Amino acid sequence: MAVHEFAMMPHEPQKGVRFDMYEPQKYACIAVPDDAIEDILPKLAEIEFYHHVVDEPKKGLAYCGITLIPPTSERSFIEAIGNSAELDKLRTLLETAVMFDKWVIHFGI
């Protein structure tokens, strides 16, 4: 089964620094089934994130790439998740990131 991986970033990403390597082992990632992410993709397509670098925002997840999720977008992401039991761990991760004003990294499939 294909999965997406999410983790809180220890430091805010800096402009000009690219995240191109698939390195979930560097972070305490949680795995989320692809079908659960597919269910909320239309809602996520309206939220501003960053793809690989924080130089300019993009809408939606980098489905097959790396998404950098800023604290300013995390509440909208939580709203997109709604009450999905399958996404409970992701909701908890995002809520924790909001509390600590941390960025979240997403490694797509």
Phi and psi restraints in degrees (range 20) as a CNS / XPLOR table:
assign (resid 1 and name C) (resid 2 and name N)
       (resid 2 and name CA) (resid 2 and name C) 1.0 -73.8 20.0 2
assign (resid 2 and name N) (resid 2 and name CA)
       (resid 2 and name C) (resid 3 and name N) 1.0 141.6 20.0 2
assign (resid 2 and name C) (resid 3 and name N)
       (resid 3 and name CA) (resid 3 and name C) 1.0 -133.0 20.0 2
assign (resid 3 and name N) (resid 3 and name CA)
       (resid 3 and name C) (resid 4 and name N) 1.0 154.6 20.0 2
assign (resid 3 and name C) (resid 4 and name N)
       (resid 4 and name CA) (resid 4 and name C) 1.0 -105.0 20.0 2
assign (resid 4 and name N) (resid 4 and name CA)
       (resid 4 and name C) (resid 5 and name N) 1.0 146.9 20.0 2
assign (resid 4 and name C) (resid 5 and name N)
       (resid 5 and name CA) (resid 5 and name C) 1.0 -120.9 20.0 2
assign (resid 5 and name N) (resid 5 and name CA)
       (resid 5 and name C) (resid 6 and name N) 1.0 137.1 20.0 2
assign (resid 5 and name C) (resid 6 and name N)
       (resid 6 and name CA) (resid 6 and name C) 1.0 -129.2 20.0 2
assign (resid 6 and name N) (resid 6 and name CA)
       (resid 6 and name C) (resid 7 and name N) 1.0 146.3 20.0 2
assign (resid 6 and name C) (resid 7 and name N)
       (resid 7 and name CA) (resid 7 and name C) 1.0 -157.1 20.0 2
assign (resid 7 and name N) (resid 7 and name CA)
       (resid 7 and name C) (resid 8 and name N) 1.0 154.0 20.0 2
assign (resid 7 and name C) (resid 8 and name N)
       (resid 8 and name CA) (resid 8 and name C) 1.0 -75.6 20.0 2
assign (resid 8 and name N) (resid 8 and name CA)
       (resid 8 and name C) (resid 9 and name N) 1.0 138.9 20.0 2
assign (resid 8 and name C) (resid 9 and name N)
       (resid 9 and name CA) (resid 9 and name C) 1.0 -88.5 20.0 2
assign (resid 9 and name N) (resid 9 and name CA)
       (resid 9 and name C) (resid 10 and name N) 1.0 137.6 20.0 2
assign (resid 9 and name C) (resid 10 and name N)
       (resid 10 and name CA) (resid 10 and name C) 1.0 -68.9 20.0 2
assign (resid 10 and name N) (resid 10 and name CA)
       (resid 10 and name C) (resid 11 and name N) 1.0 -26.9 20.0 2
assign (resid 10 and name C) (resid 11 and name N)
       (resid 11 and name CA) (resid 11 and name C) 1.0 -136.9 20.0 2
assign (resid 11 and name N) (resid 11 and name CA)
       (resid 11 and name C) (resid 12 and name N) 1.0 150.8 20.0 2
assign (resid 11 and name C) (resid 12 and name N)
       (resid 12 and name CA) (resid 12 and name C) 1.0 -66.5 20.0 2
assign (resid 12 and name N) (resid 12 and name CA)
       (resid 12 and name C) (resid 13 and name N) 1.0 132.1 20.0 2
assign (resid 12 and name C) (resid 13 and name N)
       (resid 13 and name CA) (resid 13 and name C) 1.0 -66.7 20.0 2
assign (resid 13 and name N) (resid 13 and name CA)
       (resid 13 and name C) (resid 14 and name N) 1.0 145.2 20.0 2
assign (resid 13 and name C) (resid 14 and name N)
       (resid 14 and name CA) (resid 14 and name C) 1.0 -99.9 20.0 2
assign (resid 14 and name N) (resid 14 and name CA)
       (resid 14 and name C) (resid 15 and name N) 1.0 148.8 20.0 2
assign (resid 14 and name C) (resid 15 and name N)
       (resid 15 and name CA) (resid 15 and name C) 1.0 -56.7 20.0 2
assign (resid 15 and name N) (resid 15 and name CA)
       (resid 15 and name C) (resid 16 and name N) 1.0 140.6 20.0 2
assign (resid 15 and name C) (resid 16 and name N)
       (resid 16 and name CA) (resid 16 and name C) 1.0 85.0 20.0 2
assign (resid 16 and name N) (resid 16 and name CA)
       (resid 16 and name C) (resid 17 and name N) 1.0 -12.9 20.0 2
assign (resid 16 and name C) (resid 17 and name N)
       (resid 17 and name CA) (resid 17 and name C) 1.0 -91.6 20.0 2
assign (resid 17 and name N) (resid 17 and name CA)
       (resid 17 and name C) (resid 18 and name N) 1.0 119.3 20.0 2
assign (resid 17 and name C) (resid 18 and name N)
       (resid 18 and name CA) (resid 18 and name C) 1.0 -91.6 20.0 2
assign (resid 18 and name N) (resid 18 and name CA)
       (resid 18 and name C) (resid 19 and name N) 1.0 143.3 20.0 2
assign (resid 18 and name C) (resid 19 and name N)
       (resid 19 and name CA) (resid 19 and name C) 1.0 -112.9 20.0 2
assign (resid 19 and name N) (resid 19 and name CA)
       (resid 19 and name C) (resid 20 and name N) 1.0 91.2 20.0 2
assign (resid 19 and name C) (resid 20 and name N)
       (resid 20 and name CA) (resid 20 and name C) 1.0 -112.7 20.0 2
assign (resid 20 and name N) (resid 20 and name CA)
       (resid 20 and name C) (resid 21 and name N) 1.0 -15.7 20.0 2
assign (resid 20 and name C) (resid 21 and name N)
       (resid 21 and name CA) (resid 21 and name C) 1.0 -91.2 20.0 2
assign (resid 21 and name N) (resid 21 and name CA)
       (resid 21 and name C) (resid 22 and name N) 1.0 136.4 20.0 2
assign (resid 21 and name C) (resid 22 and name N)
       (resid 22 and name CA) (resid 22 and name C) 1.0 -77.5 20.0 2
assign (resid 22 and name N) (resid 22 and name CA)
       (resid 22 and name C) (resid 23 and name N) 1.0 99.4 20.0 2
assign (resid 22 and name C) (resid 23 and name N)
       (resid 23 and name CA) (resid 23 and name C) 1.0 -132.1 20.0 2
assign (resid 23 and name N) (resid 23 and name CA)
       (resid 23 and name C) (resid 24 and name N) 1.0 54.5 20.0 2
assign (resid 23 and name C) (resid 24 and name N)
       (resid 24 and name CA) (resid 24 and name C) 1.0 -63.0 20.0 2
assign (resid 24 and name N) (resid 24 and name CA)
       (resid 24 and name C) (resid 25 and name N) 1.0 -20.7 20.0 2
assign (resid 24 and name C) (resid 25 and name N)
       (resid 25 and name CA) (resid 25 and name C) 1.0 -67.7 20.0 2
assign (resid 25 and name N) (resid 25 and name CA)
       (resid 25 and name C) (resid 26 and name N) 1.0 -17.7 20.0 2
assign (resid 25 and name C) (resid 26 and name N)
       (resid 26 and name CA) (resid 26 and name C) 1.0 -76.2 20.0 2
assign (resid 26 and name N) (resid 26 and name CA)
       (resid 26 and name C) (resid 27 and name N) 1.0 -14.8 20.0 2
assign (resid 26 and name C) (resid 27 and name N)
       (resid 27 and name CA) (resid 27 and name C) 1.0 -126.5 20.0 2
assign (resid 27 and name N) (resid 27 and name CA)
       (resid 27 and name C) (resid 28 and name N) 1.0 162.5 20.0 2
assign (resid 27 and name C) (resid 28 and name N)
       (resid 28 and name CA) (resid 28 and name C) 1.0 -86.7 20.0 2
assign (resid 28 and name N) (resid 28 and name CA)
       (resid 28 and name C) (resid 29 and name N) 1.0 77.0 20.0 2
assign (resid 28 and name C) (resid 29 and name N)
       (resid 29 and name CA) (resid 29 and name C) 1.0 -78.0 20.0 2
assign (resid 29 and name N) (resid 29 and name CA)
       (resid 29 and name C) (resid 30 and name N) 1.0 149.1 20.0 2
assign (resid 29 and name C) (resid 30 and name N)
       (resid 30 and name CA) (resid 30 and name C) 1.0 -109.5 20.0 2
assign (resid 30 and name N) (resid 30 and name CA)
       (resid 30 and name C) (resid 31 and name N) 1.0 144.5 20.0 2
assign (resid 30 and name C) (resid 31 and name N)
       (resid 31 and name CA) (resid 31 and name C) 1.0 -96.3 20.0 2
assign (resid 31 and name N) (resid 31 and name CA)
       (resid 31 and name C) (resid 32 and name N) 1.0 135.9 20.0 2
assign (resid 31 and name C) (resid 32 and name N)
       (resid 32 and name CA) (resid 32 and name C) 1.0 -126.0 20.0 2
assign (resid 32 and name N) (resid 32 and name CA)
       (resid 32 and name C) (resid 33 and name N) 1.0 127.0 20.0 2
assign (resid 32 and name C) (resid 33 and name N)
       (resid 33 and name CA) (resid 33 and name C) 1.0 -59.0 20.0 2
assign (resid 33 and name N) (resid 33 and name CA)
       (resid 33 and name C) (resid 34 and name N) 1.0 140.1 20.0 2
assign (resid 33 and name C) (resid 34 and name N)
       (resid 34 and name CA) (resid 34 and name C) 1.0 -56.4 20.0 2
assign (resid 34 and name N) (resid 34 and name CA)
       (resid 34 and name C) (resid 35 and name N) 1.0 -40.6 20.0 2
assign (resid 34 and name C) (resid 35 and name N)
       (resid 35 and name CA) (resid 35 and name C) 1.0 -63.5 20.0 2
assign (resid 35 and name N) (resid 35 and name CA)
       (resid 35 and name C) (resid 36 and name N) 1.0 -31.3 20.0 2
assign (resid 35 and name C) (resid 36 and name N)
       (resid 36 and name CA) (resid 36 and name C) 1.0 -69.3 20.0 2
assign (resid 36 and name N) (resid 36 and name CA)
       (resid 36 and name C) (resid 37 and name N) 1.0 -38.5 20.0 2
assign (resid 36 and name C) (resid 37 and name N)
       (resid 37 and name CA) (resid 37 and name C) 1.0 -68.8 20.0 2
assign (resid 37 and name N) (resid 37 and name CA)
       (resid 37 and name C) (resid 38 and name N) 1.0 -41.4 20.0 2
assign (resid 37 and name C) (resid 38 and name N)
       (resid 38 and name CA) (resid 38 and name C) 1.0 -56.4 20.0 2
assign (resid 38 and name N) (resid 38 and name CA)
       (resid 38 and name C) (resid 39 and name N) 1.0 -35.4 20.0 2
assign (resid 38 and name C) (resid 39 and name N)
       (resid 39 and name CA) (resid 39 and name C) 1.0 -63.1 20.0 2
assign (resid 39 and name N) (resid 39 and name CA)
       (resid 39 and name C) (resid 40 and name N) 1.0 -28.6 20.0 2
assign (resid 39 and name C) (resid 40 and name N)
       (resid 40 and name CA) (resid 40 and name C) 1.0 -108.6 20.0 2
assign (resid 40 and name N) (resid 40 and name CA)
       (resid 40 and name C) (resid 41 and name N) 1.0 3.5 20.0 2
assign (resid 40 and name C) (resid 41 and name N)
       (resid 41 and name CA) (resid 41 and name C) 1.0 -54.3 20.0 2
assign (resid 41 and name N) (resid 41 and name CA)
       (resid 41 and name C) (resid 42 and name N) 1.0 -42.5 20.0 2
assign (resid 41 and name C) (resid 42 and name N)
       (resid 42 and name CA) (resid 42 and name C) 1.0 -59.2 20.0 2
assign (resid 42 and name N) (resid 42 and name CA)
       (resid 42 and name C) (resid 43 and name N) 1.0 -38.1 20.0 2
assign (resid 42 and name C) (resid 43 and name N)
       (resid 43 and name CA) (resid 43 and name C) 1.0 -70.4 20.0 2
assign (resid 43 and name N) (resid 43 and name CA)
       (resid 43 and name C) (resid 44 and name N) 1.0 -39.3 20.0 2
assign (resid 43 and name C) (resid 44 and name N)
       (resid 44 and name CA) (resid 44 and name C) 1.0 -67.9 20.0 2
assign (resid 44 and name N) (resid 44 and name CA)
       (resid 44 and name C) (resid 45 and name N) 1.0 -25.2 20.0 2
assign (resid 44 and name C) (resid 45 and name N)
       (resid 45 and name CA) (resid 45 and name C) 1.0 -64.8 20.0 2
assign (resid 45 and name N) (resid 45 and name CA)
       (resid 45 and name C) (resid 46 and name N) 1.0 -14.2 20.0 2
assign (resid 45 and name C) (resid 46 and name N)
       (resid 46 and name CA) (resid 46 and name C) 1.0 -96.8 20.0 2
assign (resid 46 and name N) (resid 46 and name CA)
       (resid 46 and name C) (resid 47 and name N) 1.0 -4.3 20.0 2
assign (resid 46 and name C) (resid 47 and name N)
       (resid 47 and name CA) (resid 47 and name C) 1.0 -101.8 20.0 2
assign (resid 47 and name N) (resid 47 and name CA)
       (resid 47 and name C) (resid 48 and name N) 1.0 139.6 20.0 2
assign (resid 47 and name C) (resid 48 and name N)
       (resid 48 and name CA) (resid 48 and name C) 1.0 -82.6 20.0 2
assign (resid 48 and name N) (resid 48 and name CA)
       (resid 48 and name C) (resid 49 and name N) 1.0 126.3 20.0 2
assign (resid 48 and name C) (resid 49 and name N)
       (resid 49 and name CA) (resid 49 and name C) 1.0 -130.1 20.0 2
assign (resid 49 and name N) (resid 49 and name CA)
       (resid 49 and name C) (resid 50 and name N) 1.0 -170.6 20.0 2
assign (resid 49 and name C) (resid 50 and name N)
       (resid 50 and name CA) (resid 50 and name C) 1.0 -128.4 20.0 2
assign (resid 50 and name N) (resid 50 and name CA)
       (resid 50 and name C) (resid 51 and name N) 1.0 139.2 20.0 2
assign (resid 50 and name C) (resid 51 and name N)
       (resid 51 and name CA) (resid 51 and name C) 1.0 -105.9 20.0 2
assign (resid 51 and name N) (resid 51 and name CA)
       (resid 51 and name C) (resid 52 and name N) 1.0 109.4 20.0 2
assign (resid 51 and name C) (resid 52 and name N)
       (resid 52 and name CA) (resid 52 and name C) 1.0 71.6 20.0 2
assign (resid 52 and name N) (resid 52 and name CA)
       (resid 52 and name C) (resid 53 and name N) 1.0 -25.4 20.0 2
assign (resid 52 and name C) (resid 53 and name N)
       (resid 53 and name CA) (resid 53 and name C) 1.0 -153.4 20.0 2
assign (resid 53 and name N) (resid 53 and name CA)
       (resid 53 and name C) (resid 54 and name N) 1.0 148.4 20.0 2
assign (resid 53 and name C) (resid 54 and name N)
       (resid 54 and name CA) (resid 54 and name C) 1.0 -91.6 20.0 2
assign (resid 54 and name N) (resid 54 and name CA)
       (resid 54 and name C) (resid 55 and name N) 1.0 19.1 20.0 2
assign (resid 54 and name C) (resid 55 and name N)
       (resid 55 and name CA) (resid 55 and name C) 1.0 -73.6 20.0 2
assign (resid 55 and name N) (resid 55 and name CA)
       (resid 55 and name C) (resid 56 and name N) 1.0 -29.8 20.0 2
assign (resid 55 and name C) (resid 56 and name N)
       (resid 56 and name CA) (resid 56 and name C) 1.0 -152.9 20.0 2
assign (resid 56 and name N) (resid 56 and name CA)
       (resid 56 and name C) (resid 57 and name N) 1.0 138.8 20.0 2
assign (resid 56 and name C) (resid 57 and name N)
       (resid 57 and name CA) (resid 57 and name C) 1.0 -73.0 20.0 2
assign (resid 57 and name N) (resid 57 and name CA)
       (resid 57 and name C) (resid 58 and name N) 1.0 153.5 20.0 2
assign (resid 57 and name C) (resid 58 and name N)
       (resid 58 and name CA) (resid 58 and name C) 1.0 -133.5 20.0 2
assign (resid 58 and name N) (resid 58 and name CA)
       (resid 58 and name C) (resid 59 and name N) 1.0 155.2 20.0 2
assign (resid 58 and name C) (resid 59 and name N)
       (resid 59 and name CA) (resid 59 and name C) 1.0 -89.9 20.0 2
assign (resid 59 and name N) (resid 59 and name CA)
       (resid 59 and name C) (resid 60 and name N) 1.0 138.4 20.0 2
assign (resid 59 and name C) (resid 60 and name N)
       (resid 60 and name CA) (resid 60 and name C) 1.0 82.1 20.0 2
assign (resid 60 and name N) (resid 60 and name CA)
       (resid 60 and name C) (resid 61 and name N) 1.0 168.3 20.0 2
assign (resid 60 and name C) (resid 61 and name N)
       (resid 61 and name CA) (resid 61 and name C) 1.0 -73.9 20.0 2
assign (resid 61 and name N) (resid 61 and name CA)
       (resid 61 and name C) (resid 62 and name N) 1.0 149.8 20.0 2
assign (resid 61 and name C) (resid 62 and name N)
       (resid 62 and name CA) (resid 62 and name C) 1.0 -80.4 20.0 2
assign (resid 62 and name N) (resid 62 and name CA)
       (resid 62 and name C) (resid 63 and name N) 1.0 88.1 20.0 2
assign (resid 62 and name C) (resid 63 and name N)
       (resid 63 and name CA) (resid 63 and name C) 1.0 -51.6 20.0 2
assign (resid 63 and name N) (resid 63 and name CA)
       (resid 63 and name C) (resid 64 and name N) 1.0 -43.4 20.0 2
assign (resid 63 and name C) (resid 64 and name N)
       (resid 64 and name CA) (resid 64 and name C) 1.0 -109.3 20.0 2
assign (resid 64 and name N) (resid 64 and name CA)
       (resid 64 and name C) (resid 65 and name N) 1.0 14.9 20.0 2
assign (resid 64 and name C) (resid 65 and name N)
       (resid 65 and name CA) (resid 65 and name C) 1.0 -129.8 20.0 2
assign (resid 65 and name N) (resid 65 and name CA)
       (resid 65 and name C) (resid 66 and name N) 1.0 -148.6 20.0 2
assign (resid 65 and name C) (resid 66 and name N)
       (resid 66 and name CA) (resid 66 and name C) 1.0 -115.8 20.0 2
assign (resid 66 and name N) (resid 66 and name CA)
       (resid 66 and name C) (resid 67 and name N) 1.0 128.3 20.0 2
assign (resid 66 and name C) (resid 67 and name N)
       (resid 67 and name CA) (resid 67 and name C) 1.0 -113.1 20.0 2
assign (resid 67 and name N) (resid 67 and name CA)
       (resid 67 and name C) (resid 68 and name N) 1.0 135.1 20.0 2
assign (resid 67 and name C) (resid 68 and name N)
       (resid 68 and name CA) (resid 68 and name C) 1.0 -105.9 20.0 2
assign (resid 68 and name N) (resid 68 and name CA)
       (resid 68 and name C) (resid 69 and name N) 1.0 119.4 20.0 2
assign (resid 68 and name C) (resid 69 and name N)
       (resid 69 and name CA) (resid 69 and name C) 1.0 -106.1 20.0 2
assign (resid 69 and name N) (resid 69 and name CA)
       (resid 69 and name C) (resid 70 and name N) 1.0 111.7 20.0 2
assign (resid 69 and name C) (resid 70 and name N)
       (resid 70 and name CA) (resid 70 and name C) 1.0 -77.5 20.0 2
assign (resid 70 and name N) (resid 70 and name CA)
       (resid 70 and name C) (resid 71 and name N) 1.0 157.4 20.0 2
assign (resid 70 and name C) (resid 71 and name N)
       (resid 71 and name CA) (resid 71 and name C) 1.0 -54.8 20.0 2
assign (resid 71 and name N) (resid 71 and name CA)
       (resid 71 and name C) (resid 72 and name N) 1.0 -30.8 20.0 2
assign (resid 71 and name C) (resid 72 and name N)
       (resid 72 and name CA) (resid 72 and name C) 1.0 -68.3 20.0 2
assign (resid 72 and name N) (resid 72 and name CA)
       (resid 72 and name C) (resid 73 and name N) 1.0 -16.7 20.0 2
assign (resid 72 and name C) (resid 73 and name N)
       (resid 73 and name CA) (resid 73 and name C) 1.0 -105.1 20.0 2
assign (resid 73 and name N) (resid 73 and name CA)
       (resid 73 and name C) (resid 74 and name N) 1.0 -8.1 20.0 2
assign (resid 73 and name C) (resid 74 and name N)
       (resid 74 and name CA) (resid 74 and name C) 1.0 -68.0 20.0 2
assign (resid 74 and name N) (resid 74 and name CA)
       (resid 74 and name C) (resid 75 and name N) 1.0 -37.6 20.0 2
assign (resid 74 and name C) (resid 75 and name N)
       (resid 75 and name CA) (resid 75 and name C) 1.0 -64.4 20.0 2
assign (resid 75 and name N) (resid 75 and name CA)
       (resid 75 and name C) (resid 76 and name N) 1.0 -39.4 20.0 2
assign (resid 75 and name C) (resid 76 and name N)
       (resid 76 and name CA) (resid 76 and name C) 1.0 -64.5 20.0 2
assign (resid 76 and name N) (resid 76 and name CA)
       (resid 76 and name C) (resid 77 and name N) 1.0 -38.0 20.0 2
assign (resid 76 and name C) (resid 77 and name N)
       (resid 77 and name CA) (resid 77 and name C) 1.0 -62.9 20.0 2
assign (resid 77 and name N) (resid 77 and name CA)
       (resid 77 and name C) (resid 78 and name N) 1.0 -44.2 20.0 2
assign (resid 77 and name C) (resid 78 and name N)
       (resid 78 and name CA) (resid 78 and name C) 1.0 -60.6 20.0 2
assign (resid 78 and name N) (resid 78 and name CA)
       (resid 78 and name C) (resid 79 and name N) 1.0 -42.4 20.0 2
assign (resid 78 and name C) (resid 79 and name N)
       (resid 79 and name CA) (resid 79 and name C) 1.0 -62.1 20.0 2
assign (resid 79 and name N) (resid 79 and name CA)
       (resid 79 and name C) (resid 80 and name N) 1.0 -38.5 20.0 2
assign (resid 79 and name C) (resid 80 and name N)
       (resid 80 and name CA) (resid 80 and name C) 1.0 -64.2 20.0 2
assign (resid 80 and name N) (resid 80 and name CA)
       (resid 80 and name C) (resid 81 and name N) 1.0 -33.6 20.0 2
assign (resid 80 and name C) (resid 81 and name N)
       (resid 81 and name CA) (resid 81 and name C) 1.0 -67.4 20.0 2
assign (resid 81 and name N) (resid 81 and name CA)
       (resid 81 and name C) (resid 82 and name N) 1.0 -36.5 20.0 2
assign (resid 81 and name C) (resid 82 and name N)
       (resid 82 and name CA) (resid 82 and name C) 1.0 62.4 20.0 2
assign (resid 82 and name N) (resid 82 and name CA)
       (resid 82 and name C) (resid 83 and name N) 1.0 -135.9 20.0 2
assign (resid 82 and name C) (resid 83 and name N)
       (resid 83 and name CA) (resid 83 and name C) 1.0 -101.4 20.0 2
assign (resid 83 and name N) (resid 83 and name CA)
       (resid 83 and name C) (resid 84 and name N) 1.0 19.1 20.0 2
assign (resid 83 and name C) (resid 84 and name N)
       (resid 84 and name CA) (resid 84 and name C) 1.0 -60.9 20.0 2
assign (resid 84 and name N) (resid 84 and name CA)
       (resid 84 and name C) (resid 85 and name N) 1.0 116.2 20.0 2
assign (resid 84 and name C) (resid 85 and name N)
       (resid 85 and name CA) (resid 85 and name C) 1.0 -64.3 20.0 2
assign (resid 85 and name N) (resid 85 and name CA)
       (resid 85 and name C) (resid 86 and name N) 1.0 -32.4 20.0 2
assign (resid 85 and name C) (resid 86 and name N)
       (resid 86 and name CA) (resid 86 and name C) 1.0 -66.3 20.0 2
assign (resid 86 and name N) (resid 86 and name CA)
       (resid 86 and name C) (resid 87 and name N) 1.0 -20.8 20.0 2
assign (resid 86 and name C) (resid 87 and name N)
       (resid 87 and name CA) (resid 87 and name C) 1.0 -108.9 20.0 2
assign (resid 87 and name N) (resid 87 and name CA)
       (resid 87 and name C) (resid 88 and name N) 1.0 18.9 20.0 2
assign (resid 87 and name C) (resid 88 and name N)
       (resid 88 and name CA) (resid 88 and name C) 1.0 -57.1 20.0 2
assign (resid 88 and name N) (resid 88 and name CA)
       (resid 88 and name C) (resid 89 and name N) 1.0 -45.0 20.0 2
assign (resid 88 and name C) (resid 89 and name N)
       (resid 89 and name CA) (resid 89 and name C) 1.0 -64.8 20.0 2
assign (resid 89 and name N) (resid 89 and name CA)
       (resid 89 and name C) (resid 90 and name N) 1.0 -39.1 20.0 2
assign (resid 89 and name C) (resid 90 and name N)
       (resid 90 and name CA) (resid 90 and name C) 1.0 -66.5 20.0 2
assign (resid 90 and name N) (resid 90 and name CA)
       (resid 90 and name C) (resid 91 and name N) 1.0 -42.8 20.0 2
assign (resid 90 and name C) (resid 91 and name N)
       (resid 91 and name CA) (resid 91 and name C) 1.0 -58.1 20.0 2
assign (resid 91 and name N) (resid 91 and name CA)
       (resid 91 and name C) (resid 92 and name N) 1.0 -45.6 20.0 2
assign (resid 91 and name C) (resid 92 and name N)
       (resid 92 and name CA) (resid 92 and name C) 1.0 -62.0 20.0 2
assign (resid 92 and name N) (resid 92 and name CA)
       (resid 92 and name C) (resid 93 and name N) 1.0 -43.0 20.0 2
assign (resid 92 and name C) (resid 93 and name N)
       (resid 93 and name CA) (resid 93 and name C) 1.0 -59.9 20.0 2
assign (resid 93 and name N) (resid 93 and name CA)
       (resid 93 and name C) (resid 94 and name N) 1.0 -46.4 20.0 2
assign (resid 93 and name C) (resid 94 and name N)
       (resid 94 and name CA) (resid 94 and name C) 1.0 -66.1 20.0 2
assign (resid 94 and name N) (resid 94 and name CA)
       (resid 94 and name C) (resid 95 and name N) 1.0 -39.6 20.0 2
assign (resid 94 and name C) (resid 95 and name N)
       (resid 95 and name CA) (resid 95 and name C) 1.0 -63.3 20.0 2
assign (resid 95 and name N) (resid 95 and name CA)
       (resid 95 and name C) (resid 96 and name N) 1.0 -39.1 20.0 2
assign (resid 95 and name C) (resid 96 and name N)
       (resid 96 and name CA) (resid 96 and name C) 1.0 -65.7 20.0 2
assign (resid 96 and name N) (resid 96 and name CA)
       (resid 96 and name C) (resid 97 and name N) 1.0 -42.2 20.0 2
assign (resid 96 and name C) (resid 97 and name N)
       (resid 97 and name CA) (resid 97 and name C) 1.0 -61.2 20.0 2
assign (resid 97 and name N) (resid 97 and name CA)
       (resid 97 and name C) (resid 98 and name N) 1.0 -39.8 20.0 2
assign (resid 97 and name C) (resid 98 and name N)
       (resid 98 and name CA) (resid 98 and name C) 1.0 -61.6 20.0 2
assign (resid 98 and name N) (resid 98 and name CA)
       (resid 98 and name C) (resid 99 and name N) 1.0 -45.9 20.0 2
assign (resid 98 and name C) (resid 99 and name N)
       (resid 99 and name CA) (resid 99 and name C) 1.0 -59.1 20.0 2
assign (resid 99 and name N) (resid 99 and name CA)
       (resid 99 and name C) (resid 100 and name N) 1.0 -37.7 20.0 2
assign (resid 99 and name C) (resid 100 and name N)
       (resid 100 and name CA) (resid 100 and name C) 1.0 -101.9 20.0 2
assign (resid 100 and name N) (resid 100 and name CA)
       (resid 100 and name C) (resid 101 and name N) 1.0 6.6 20.0 2
assign (resid 100 and name C) (resid 101 and name N)
       (resid 101 and name CA) (resid 101 and name C) 1.0 54.6 20.0 2
assign (resid 101 and name N) (resid 101 and name CA)
       (resid 101 and name C) (resid 102 and name N) 1.0 47.2 20.0 2
assign (resid 101 and name C) (resid 102 and name N)
       (resid 102 and name CA) (resid 102 and name C) 1.0 -107.6 20.0 2
assign (resid 102 and name N) (resid 102 and name CA)
       (resid 102 and name C) (resid 103 and name N) 1.0 150.9 20.0 2
assign (resid 102 and name C) (resid 103 and name N)
       (resid 103 and name CA) (resid 103 and name C) 1.0 -79.5 20.0 2
assign (resid 103 and name N) (resid 103 and name CA)
       (resid 103 and name C) (resid 104 and name N) 1.0 156.2 20.0 2
assign (resid 103 and name C) (resid 104 and name N)
       (resid 104 and name CA) (resid 104 and name C) 1.0 -120.3 20.0 2
assign (resid 104 and name N) (resid 104 and name CA)
       (resid 104 and name C) (resid 105 and name N) 1.0 141.0 20.0 2
assign (resid 104 and name C) (resid 105 and name N)
       (resid 105 and name CA) (resid 105 and name C) 1.0 -108.9 20.0 2
assign (resid 105 and name N) (resid 105 and name CA)
       (resid 105 and name C) (resid 106 and name N) 1.0 141.3 20.0 2
assign (resid 105 and name C) (resid 106 and name N)
       (resid 106 and name CA) (resid 106 and name C) 1.0 -122.1 20.0 2
assign (resid 106 and name N) (resid 106 and name CA)
       (resid 106 and name C) (resid 107 and name N) 1.0 127.5 20.0 2
assign (resid 106 and name C) (resid 107 and name N)
       (resid 107 and name CA) (resid 107 and name C) 1.0 -106.0 20.0 2
assign (resid 107 and name N) (resid 107 and name CA)
       (resid 107 and name C) (resid 108 and name N) 1.0 113.2 20.0 2
assign (resid 107 and name C) (resid 108 and name N)
       (resid 108 and name CA) (resid 108 and name C) 1.0 -74.7 20.0 2
assign (resid 108 and name N) (resid 108 and name CA)
       (resid 108 and name C) (resid 109 and name N) 1.0 -179.2 20.0 2
